[in-house]
Amino acid sequence: MSEPIRILIADDHPLFREGVVHSFGSEPDLSVVGQAANGEEALQLARDLLPDVALLDIGMPGWGGLVTAEKITTACPATRIVMLTVFEDEDKLLAAFKAGARGYVLKGVSARELASVVRAAAGGEVYVSPSLAAGILVALTRGRPPDPLQELTDREHSILELIGEGLTNREIGERLYLSEKTIKHYMTNILQKLQVRSRVEAALLAARYGKQE
């Protein structure tokens, strides 16, 4: 049997933390190894425990979840960050992914869905709550041609697919035998052609049009 996914939970509400811990109690492949009430504690525990996944609340006192996510990503690059929050706006979501998060989940999610998100994040997948993803896609596609992906070259399509899998520029370069600098150049072209501001928006747009094919 493989080792359980080791989870760190950071939220300033003890009852909420305990609720999440309890919800994972019936999942044999998930194990909560640490709890923190603020970003400073979360970073220290992440360094000490090296969890597979860190669940962070955005609205914590002190650093807050966004700063904490960036610090944990830098200190513990193998730890996958998932934001568990009440904030339902695009700016917070994009800021979270820019800080290194691989998932953005709204509080109120079912225990089963949260467990699935943790497993997906541990496996390197990217997740955004469907209600938020839908809203962003509506904004992204408003006023655009029927299929903006037609503007991309075959190479750019390949890179966009790998972005959707959650790979970094360096990992994409290794996969395609190209330098990281070259991948960054392609990324600039992709964002301009799709008229989006970030790789997260580009991946969401690609997922939207990919499902229509």
Backbone torsions as a table, in degrees:
resi	resn	phi	psi	omega
1	MET	NA	134.9	-178.3
2	SER	-73.4	160.5	-179.8
3	GLU	-67.6	144.2	178.2
4	PRO	-67.1	156.2	176.3
5	ILE	-73.0	125.4	-175.3
6	ARG	-92.6	126.5	-170.1
7	ILE	-121.7	138.2	171.3
8	LEU	-111.9	132.4	179.8
9	ILE	-115.8	127.5	178.5
10	ALA	-125.2	114.0	179.2
11	ASP	-158.5	140.8	-175.5
12	ASP	-83.1	2.3	177.3
13	HIS	-106.8	107.1	-177.3
14	PRO	-56.3	-40.8	-178.4
15	LEU	-64.2	-37.9	178.8
16	PHE	-67.0	-44.8	178.7
17	ARG	-57.4	-47.0	-178.4
18	GLU	-63.5	-34.5	177.9
19	GLY	-64.0	-41.3	178.2
20	VAL	-66.2	-43.9	178.3
21	VAL	-58.2	-45.3	-179.7
22	HIS	-62.3	-39.9	-178.0
23	SER	-65.3	-28.7	178.8
24	PHE	-83.9	-9.9	-174.6
25	GLY	-60.9	-29.2	-178.6
26	SER	-91.6	5.0	-179.1
27	GLU	-105.3	103.1	-175.2
28	PRO	-63.5	-20.1	-178.4
29	ASP	-94.0	4.6	179.6
30	LEU	-121.7	136.5	-179.0
31	SER	-139.9	119.7	176.5
32	VAL	-81.7	116.9	-175.8
33	VAL	-103.1	-10.9	-179.4
34	GLY	-163.9	151.9	176.8
35	GLN	-131.9	140.3	179.7
36	ALA	-135.0	149.8	-179.4
37	ALA	-100.1	-8.7	179.7
38	ASN	-155.4	173.8	-175.9
39	GLY	-64.9	-38.7	-179.1
40	GLU	-61.3	-44.9	177.6
41	GLU	-64.5	-39.8	-178.5
42	ALA	-61.9	-43.2	179.5
43	LEU	-63.8	-43.0	-179.8
44	GLN	-63.1	-44.5	179.0
45	LEU	-65.8	-37.9	178.7
46	ALA	-61.8	-42.0	178.1
47	ARG	-65.2	-40.3	-176.7
48	ASP	-75.8	-38.6	-171.1
49	LEU	-101.2	-21.7	-176.6
50	LEU	47.2	61.1	-179.3
51	PRO	-68.5	159.9	176.7
52	ASP	-74.6	-37.9	-177.8
53	VAL	-136.0	137.8	174.3
54	ALA	-116.9	120.6	175.4
55	LEU	-93.0	117.5	-174.9
56	LEU	-120.6	136.4	171.8
57	ASP	-85.8	137.5	-179.5
58	ILE	-70.4	-40.0	-171.2
59	GLY	-88.3	33.3	178.3
60	MET	-74.8	152.8	176.0
61	PRO	-69.1	161.5	-179.2
62	GLY	81.3	-126.7	-177.6
63	TRP	-60.7	-39.2	-172.0
64	GLY	84.9	163.7	-174.0
65	GLY	-66.7	-33.4	-177.1
66	LEU	-68.3	-46.5	177.8
67	VAL	-64.7	-41.7	179.7
68	THR	-61.3	-42.1	179.0
69	ALA	-59.3	-43.7	-179.7
70	GLU	-64.5	-41.0	-178.8
71	LYS	-69.1	-40.9	178.8
72	ILE	-68.1	-39.7	178.5
73	THR	-60.0	-39.4	179.3
74	THR	-71.5	-44.5	-175.8
75	ALA	-78.2	-33.5	-175.2
76	CYS	-134.1	72.6	-173.8
77	PRO	-60.2	-19.8	179.9
78	ALA	-80.6	-14.3	179.7
79	THR	-82.2	125.6	178.5
80	ARG	-86.1	132.2	-177.9
81	ILE	-99.4	130.2	173.4
82	VAL	-124.9	124.1	177.0
83	MET	-85.7	128.9	178.0
84	LEU	-118.7	106.2	-163.2
85	THR	-146.4	167.5	175.0
86	VAL	-97.9	-8.6	-176.5
87	PHE	-76.2	121.6	-176.5
88	GLU	-110.8	37.7	-179.1
89	ASP	-117.7	153.2	-175.0
90	GLU	-63.0	-38.9	-176.9
91	ASP	-60.9	-44.2	179.2
92	LYS	-64.3	-41.2	-179.6
93	LEU	-62.1	-49.2	-178.6
94	LEU	-65.3	-37.8	177.8
95	ALA	-64.1	-36.5	179.6
96	ALA	-64.4	-44.3	179.8
97	PHE	-69.4	-34.8	176.3
98	LYS	-63.8	-31.5	179.8
99	ALA	-79.2	-8.3	176.7
100	GLY	117.2	-0.4	-179.4
101	ALA	-66.1	149.4	176.5
102	ARG	-113.8	-2.2	178.9
103	GLY	-151.9	151.2	179.4
104	TYR	-140.2	108.0	-172.4
105	VAL	-122.8	136.0	179.2
106	LEU	-84.1	138.0	175.4
107	LYS	-61.8	145.1	-173.8
108	GLY	104.7	-6.7	176.6
109	VAL	-65.0	151.3	-179.9
110	SER	-70.8	155.8	179.1
111	ALA	-59.4	-40.4	-179.0
112	ARG	-64.5	-42.8	-179.0
113	GLU	-67.4	-40.3	179.2
114	LEU	-62.8	-40.9	177.6
115	ALA	-61.7	-40.1	179.2
116	SER	-65.4	-38.8	178.8
117	VAL	-64.4	-42.4	178.9
118	VAL	-60.9	-43.7	178.7
119	ARG	-63.3	-42.6	-180.0
120	ALA	-62.9	-44.5	180.0
121	ALA	-63.0	-42.7	179.1
122	ALA	-61.7	-29.3	179.2
123	GLY	-86.7	3.5	176.9
124	GLY	92.5	6.8	-179.8
125	GLU	-84.6	160.1	177.4
126	VAL	-106.3	138.0	-178.1
127	TYR	-136.1	136.4	173.3
128	VAL	-131.3	134.5	178.0
129	SER	-50.9	130.8	-175.5
130	PRO	-52.1	-40.1	-178.0
131	SER	-62.7	-37.6	178.2
132	LEU	-73.5	-42.5	-179.6
133	ALA	-60.1	-41.3	-179.3
134	ALA	-62.9	-43.8	-179.7
135	GLY	-63.3	-41.4	179.6
136	ILE	-65.4	-41.3	-179.0
137	LEU	-64.3	-38.0	177.6
138	VAL	-60.8	-44.0	-179.5
139	ALA	-67.5	-37.7	-177.1
140	LEU	-69.8	-34.3	-173.5
141	THR	-93.2	-7.9	-179.0
142	ARG	-63.9	123.3	176.0
143	GLY	80.5	9.5	-179.6
144	ARG	-99.6	161.1	177.2
145	PRO	-63.3	164.0	-177.0
146	PRO	-49.8	-39.6	179.6
147	ASP	-142.5	93.1	-178.8
148	PRO	-64.9	-17.6	-179.2
149	LEU	-69.2	-15.7	178.9
150	GLN	-64.5	-20.6	-179.6
151	GLU	-75.5	-15.2	-175.2
152	LEU	-84.4	148.3	174.0
153	THR	-78.9	169.6	178.8
154	ASP	-59.0	-41.9	179.8
155	ARG	-63.3	-42.5	179.6
156	GLU	-65.6	-35.1	175.3
157	HIS	-62.3	-43.3	-179.6
158	SER	-61.6	-43.1	179.9
159	ILE	-65.8	-40.4	-179.5
160	LEU	-64.2	-37.9	177.5
161	GLU	-62.3	-40.6	-179.5
162	LEU	-71.1	-32.0	174.4
163	ILE	-62.2	-41.7	178.8
164	GLY	-63.1	-23.8	177.0
165	GLU	-84.1	-2.7	176.8
166	GLY	90.0	12.6	-178.3
167	LEU	-77.2	147.3	174.8
168	THR	-80.2	170.0	177.5
169	ASN	-58.1	-41.4	-179.6
170	ARG	-64.3	-43.5	-179.6
171	GLU	-66.4	-37.0	177.3
172	ILE	-65.1	-42.5	178.5
173	GLY	-59.4	-41.6	179.0
174	GLU	-65.4	-38.6	-179.4
175	ARG	-67.3	-37.8	-175.4
176	LEU	-101.0	5.1	-180.0
177	TYR	59.2	43.9	177.1
178	LEU	-126.9	158.0	179.1
179	SER	-73.8	156.5	178.0
180	GLU	-61.2	-35.2	178.9
181	LYS	-63.4	-40.1	178.8
182	THR	-65.2	-40.3	178.6
183	ILE	-62.9	-40.9	177.9
184	LYS	-60.4	-39.1	178.1
185	HIS	-63.4	-44.9	177.4
186	TYR	-61.3	-40.7	-179.1
187	MET	-60.0	-41.9	178.0
188	THR	-58.6	-44.1	179.3
189	ASN	-64.3	-42.3	-178.2
190	ILE	-62.8	-46.3	-178.9
191	LEU	-63.0	-39.6	179.7
192	GLN	-67.1	-43.6	-178.7
193	LYS	-66.0	-37.0	-179.3
194	LEU	-86.7	-7.6	-179.5
195	GLN	57.8	46.6	177.0
196	VAL	-123.9	165.9	-173.1
197	ARG	-101.4	-15.7	-174.7
198	SER	-148.2	165.0	178.6
199	ARG	-66.6	-29.2	177.6
200	VAL	-64.8	-46.0	178.3
201	GLU	-62.3	-40.6	-179.9
202	ALA	-62.3	-43.2	-179.5
203	ALA	-65.9	-40.4	178.1
204	LEU	-64.0	-40.9	179.1
205	LEU	-64.0	-42.6	179.2
206	ALA	-63.2	-40.1	179.2
207	ALA	-64.5	-39.1	-179.6
208	ARG	-61.6	-51.4	-175.6
209	TYR	-77.5	-26.3	176.9
210	GLY	-64.4	-35.7	179.8
211	LYS	-71.2	-19.1	-178.0
212	GLN	-84.6	-13.5	-177.2
213	GLU	-74.4	NA	NA
